[in-house]
Amino acid sequence: MAFDSFSAFMVMEGHGPYVWSCYAAFFLLMIGLMVWSLRRRKAAIEACRRGYEFQAGRKDQQAAPASAASFTRVKVSQD
């Protein structure tokens, strides 16, 4: 489809406002989705980091339990 001028291209024989508003809605939604996804990703990574730090802190605070069993090496000969 060829247009005689830029203004004819923008108007598109009366369909321009619909076409350009659809493009604008598409790009605004895509930008919004990207921002939302990046924020959710950052929040998920932060939650995992906090969980790992919490677990590491709990392990450091707990004393190692005394072992109930003792193990000795047994030499096995196959004669």
Residue pairs with C-beta under 8 A, 6 or more apart in sequence:
3 9
3 12
10 16
10 20
12 19
